């Protein structure tokens, strides 16, 4: 079957019309997508400088926080170094005897408790309590308390109580005092 020239012409125009319509639809879709892409690009170009600025701010904050963390870690390490690894009552007893002797006081008694664990937040400390009873003049007793408070050997200690007993009718050299101090030992978390 041979098609006539007119039929071929109509068939050609039909095929061309279908192809043109298909291309037009495809072009319209692409044009719509191109508009969406342009709008997205414009929005991205508006948002991008803000994001770059936020990134810089966040990077600055991160740098600042890292330096604060390093400083806090260093401070923690220094603080931990001040605490003794373990409280040896014999060593502290000797130091208390030396301070009493240097203050011209007579040690009447010295007691030390067993270390007990105490928590402060997440940190555990071993706490040892010392009680020392001394006899001498009031100024010497106060000198001993001052020596304990300012001594590098007692940086992790707290003088909790000083009870001075002054007899009414006796000589000032018969004055006695009970000094109670607590020594903290860092145990960790």
Beta strands, then each sheet from edge to edge (+ up, - down):
strand 1: 106-112
strand 2: 116-120
strand 3: 123-135
strand 4: 157-165
strand 5: 176-188
sheet 1: 1+ 3- 2+
sheet 2: 1+ 3- 5+ 4-
end
